[in-house]
Amino acid sequence: MSAARPPEGARTAVQGTEVPQVSAKTPTVYIEGPAFWAPTLPGWEVARAVFRGEGQPVDPPAKRPSPQVLAPAERRRAPDTVALSLEVAAAAVAAAHRNAADLPCVFASAHGDLGINDYMCSTLAADPKLLSPIKFHNSVHNAAVGYWTIGTGCMAASNSLTAYESTFASALLEAAAQCAADQRAVLLVGYDMPAVGALASVTTSRGLLAVAMVISPERTDRSMASIDWSLASGPARAAPLRTDAARSLADNAMADALPVFEALARGDAESLRLPLSDKLSLQLALQPC
């Protein structure tokens, strides 16, 4: 598990900004099978249409998904973080025409399951003997990727990563670097849920949001966009999101993914900067395929 907690800062990207580079040229990678889930945007096709101004968010909001990767009993017991992350992971793999069992993966969440963590803290403070073994099992940060690898029979490398408000940017950097180094496609999944209870007073995350994509070292007939990526000195300044639907999700801890998925939906060439810390950013140049 990789872990880091950069200082608080902007969680969205700035577009079209020239910055000094602090790294050498990195290999181009390609995005396949973008997947998206939020209650008002339940699926990439819905989200893509809304981000392009060609559709409306669903009303009433969708209920949480039921990922078919899990057996029925596990599906019912799975917390929201597991249900959301496995739903978008399966959608991304299917859209990319990949075999989940052979695909290395990077799962990323800023906070893990805050609802279960609040339950654990409250129960331990009140009566530790009432602690649920199943909830304890689901409280660990790598629970979601564990369910995924078991459910798909995946024996490839798997990571569970967190970097506070820069979690998606850090996970994208991890996945792109792993893809380029190993010359092997990598599944990237990001997800977060609302802060509840006492934890809501110390961290801000609202709503449900999950995203996924497959990052490939080679262009294929499923490639949607190429990414040229590099590290840049200095922080990324916040830039407004382009749609009301994206702005409505901006308080979720995975919101630094939104500029990338808006850009993928529009299919335009675009330059984005995602914050990694107060001194470092991830510079992205997206080109549609």
N, C-alpha and C positions, 0 to 999 in steps of 0.2 A: 504494500500500500504506500502510495506517495502522499505526503501531507505538507501543507504550508499554509500560513495565514498572513497574507500581505496586509498592509494597512488599508483602512477603508478608503474607497475612492470611487470614481465613475465606473459604472458597470457596463455602459454601452460604448459604441465605437465612434471614432471621428472619421469622416470620409474625405478623401482627396488631399491628405496632408503629407507634405514632403518632410521626412525626418532623417537625421543622420543614422546610418546603419552601423550596427556593432557586430555583425556577423557576416561571414562569407556567403556567397550564393548557395542556396539550398536547392535540392531537387524539386521540381514541380510534382505535385500530387493531384489526384482527381477525385471528385466527389461523386458517389453513386448513391442512389436510393435514399434521399432525404426523407425523414419521417418526423412527424410532429403530433403532439397531443396536448390539448388544454380543454377544459369543459366547454368553452365557446368555439373552439377550433379543433374538433375531434378527428384528426387525420390530416395528412399532408395535402390531399386534394382540396379539402375545405380551406385549410390555412392558405394554400397557394392562391386560390381564387380570391380570398379576402385581401391578402397582401397585394394582389394585383388590381384591386378595386373592381373585381368582377363577381363578387359574392358578398354575403352577409354572414356574420357569426350566427351560430345556431342558437335558437331561443325556443324553449328553455334549454339551459346548458345540459350537456350530455352527462350521464352517470359514468363513473369510472369504468375503464375497460376491463374485460375478462380475458387475459392472455391465454391462448390455447396451448402455449408451451408447457403450462402446468397441468397436473392432474386435477380433476374436479375438486377434490377435497382440499388440495393445496391452494387452488384458485380462490376458494371461499375464505381461507384463513390468511391469505397474503395481504400484507399492508399496502397502502396506496403507493408507496415508493416502489415496491416490487411489481405491482400490477401495471403502473405507468411505464416503468423502464423496460419491462419485458414486452409490453405492447409495441413500443416504438422500435425496440431492437429487432423483433420479429418482422415488423413491417419494412425496416431498412434492408434486412438480409434478403427478404423475398423480392423487393423491388430491384435489388442489385443482382439477383439471380446467383447468390452465393450459397455455400453450404455452411451453416452455422457451426457445425461440428469441427470445421477446419479453420475457423476465422479467429485470430487473436482479437481481444477486445479490451477497450478502456471504458469503464463505467465511472461516471463522475457525478458527485452531489456535494453541494456546499455544506449541507448539514446532516445528511442522512435522514432518518425518520424522526422528526422532531416530536410527533405525537407519541410515539413509543418511548422516546427519551423522557418526555414529560411524565408519562405514566410510570416509568421506572423510578424516577426521582421521587414522585409523590408516594408511591407504594413503599419504597425503601424508608422514607421518612415516617410513614404512618404505621405500617405493619409489614416488615420484610418477608414474613412467612407466606403472605398472600401473592407474592410475585409469580407471574405466569411464566413457566419455562418456554412456551412458544414465543411470547413477547420478548423475553430475554434473548432468545435465538435470533429474532428479527431485529434486534436493536443494533447489531454490529454494522459498521459502515459498508462492509462488503457483502451484506446479505443478498442484495439484488443480483450482483454478478455471480454469487454462489448459486442462486436459484437458476440463473441463465445457463451456467455451464453444466449443471446437473440435468436440467430439463432438455438441453440440446445435445448432451453427450460431448460437449466441447472439451478437448484436451490441450488446446493451444494456450498460449500465455494469456493471462487475464490480470488486469490492474483495477484497483478501486482507488479513486483519487479525489482529493478535496483541496481547494485553495481559496476558501471563503468567497468573496464577491468576484474573484477572477477564476472561478473554477472551470467554466467552459473554455476560456482562453488557454488555461494551463492544460486541460485535457486535449484540446485540439493540437497544441504544441507537442504533447506527449505522443499522440496518435500519428501525427505527421512525421515526427522524428523516427518513431518505430517503423512506420511504413517505408520511409526512405532508407533507413539503415538495413532493414531485413529484406527489402524489395518484395514485400508481401502485404496484401490488403489487410486493413484493420477496421474493426467495428468500433465506432465512437458513440456512446450513449450518455446523455446528461439529463438529470431530473431533480426536482425539489418540490417540497410541499410547504404548507403554511406553518408558521411558528404558532404554538399554542401554549396556554398556561403561563407559568412563570417565565419560560424561555422567550415568550413574545415581548417581554420587557427589555431583553438584552440583544435580541437579533430580529431583523425585519425580513420576513418572507411571507408573501400572501399568495393564495391560490395554488393551483396544481399546474405544473408544466413539465413536459418531457420532450426531448428531441433526440434524434439519432441520424447517423449517416455512415456509409462505408467509405473509407479513404483508400484509394488504390494507387500503386506506383506507376500504373500504365493507363492510358486512355482506352476505354472500351466503348461498345455501342450503348452501354448504360450510363456513361459519364454525363453528368449535367454541367459541370464546371471544373475548370482547373484552378489550382491555388498555387501561386508563388508566395512563399512565406519566408520571413526573416525576423530577427530580433531588432528592435529599435530602442535607442536610449530615450529616456523620459517617459512620463506617464501619458496615457491616452485621455484626452479631455472628452467629457460627455457630449454626445450629439443627440438631438431628438430623433426618436423613431418616426417612421414615415406614416404609419397608419394608426388609427384609433384602436384597432384590435391589438396591435403589438403594444401600444402604450398601456392598455388595460392589464397587460401581463408584466409590466416593468418592475413591479414590487416583488416578483418572485426571485429567489436567489439564483436561478439559472437564467436571468434576463440578459446576461452578456451574450447569449446565443442568438437573441432576436435579430440584431442587425445582419448576421450571416444568413439567416433563413429568409428575411425580407429580401435580401439581395438575390438569393437563389430563386425565389418566387418571381421576381421581376425579370430575371434572365439577362441583366445588364452587366457590362464590365464595370467593376467597382473596386475602389481601394478602401480598405477598412483598417483601423487600428484598434486592437483589443487590449485592455490593461492586464498586465501580469503583476505589477507592483507599482509603487510610487516612482520607481526609477527605470522601469523596463516595460516595453509593450511588444505585442505580437503584430507585425505588419503583414497584411494580407492583400494580395492582388488577385481578384476573382475575374475569370474570363469564361463566358458561357461556351459550352462545347456544341 
